[in-house]
Amino acid sequence: MTITVLYFAWVRERIGIPREAVETEAATVAALVDELRAREERYAVAFADISALRVALDQELSDFDAPLDGVREVAFFPPMTGG
């Protein structure tokens, strides 16, 4: 399946692009992250500590163990802070 993957804030800075279409067979967000990490060093660096990241599936906050079945868009971003 092809999923649009969006990167925000420092995730985008480390990977170097804001979005891409990713062909994946990953069943969960965590499996997608593993695939991305294996691509290149820049992805490995960006996803080194997923506890410092949040994920949204089709614009709804989700967890890294969430299934990707039927998902069209995955967004990765750091936690929001108030102020």
C-alpha positions as CSV (number, residue, x, y, z in Angstrom):
1,M,0.0,0.0,0.0
2,T,1.1,3.6,-0.5
3,I,0.8,6.0,2.4
4,T,1.5,9.7,2.5
5,V,3.9,10.4,5.3
6,L,4.2,13.9,6.7
7,Y,7.1,15.2,8.9
8,F,6.9,18.2,11.1
9,A,9.3,20.4,13.1
10,W,12.7,18.8,13.9
11,V,11.6,15.5,12.3
12,R,11.3,17.3,9.0
13,E,14.6,19.1,9.6
14,R,16.4,15.8,10.2
15,I,14.9,13.9,7.3
16,G,15.1,16.9,5.0
17,I,11.6,16.8,3.4
18,P,8.1,17.7,4.6
19,R,6.2,14.8,3.0
20,E,6.6,11.7,0.8
21,A,4.6,8.8,-0.6
22,V,5.9,5.6,1.0
23,E,5.2,2.1,-0.4
24,T,4.9,-0.2,2.7
25,E,3.7,-3.5,3.8
26,A,3.9,-2.5,7.5
27,A,0.9,-3.6,9.6
28,T,1.4,-1.0,12.3
29,V,2.9,2.5,12.8
30,A,5.9,0.9,14.7
31,A,6.6,-1.4,11.8
32,L,6.5,1.6,9.4
33,V,9.0,3.4,11.6
34,D,11.3,0.3,11.5
35,E,11.1,0.4,7.7
36,L,11.9,4.1,7.6
37,R,14.8,3.7,10.0
38,A,16.3,1.0,7.7
39,R,16.2,3.3,4.7
40,E,19.0,5.8,5.5
41,E,20.9,7.3,8.4
42,R,18.8,10.5,8.3
43,Y,15.7,8.4,9.1
44,A,17.5,6.4,11.8
45,V,18.5,9.7,13.5
46,A,15.0,11.2,13.2
47,F,13.3,8.0,14.6
48,A,16.0,7.1,17.2
49,D,13.8,7.9,20.1
50,I,10.1,7.5,19.3
51,S,9.1,8.3,22.9
52,A,10.0,11.9,21.8
53,L,7.4,11.7,18.9
54,R,3.7,11.8,18.4
55,V,1.8,10.3,15.5
56,A,-1.5,11.1,13.8
57,L,-3.3,8.8,11.4
58,D,-5.6,10.5,8.9
59,Q,-5.3,13.6,11.2
60,E,-6.3,11.9,14.4
61,L,-3.8,11.3,17.2
62,S,-2.9,7.7,17.6
63,D,-0.3,5.3,19.1
64,F,2.7,3.6,17.5
65,D,1.0,0.2,17.9
66,A,-2.0,1.3,15.8
67,P,-2.8,-0.6,12.7
68,L,-2.3,1.0,9.3
69,D,-5.0,-0.9,7.5
70,G,-7.0,1.7,5.5
71,V,-4.9,4.6,6.6
72,R,-4.0,7.2,3.9
73,E,-1.8,9.6,5.9
74,V,0.6,9.3,8.7
75,A,2.1,12.4,10.4
76,F,5.1,12.4,12.8
77,F,5.7,15.4,15.0
78,P,7.2,16.3,18.4
79,P,4.8,16.8,21.4
80,M,3.1,20.1,21.6
81,T,3.9,22.5,24.4
82,G,1.7,25.2,25.8
83,G,2.5,28.7,26.5
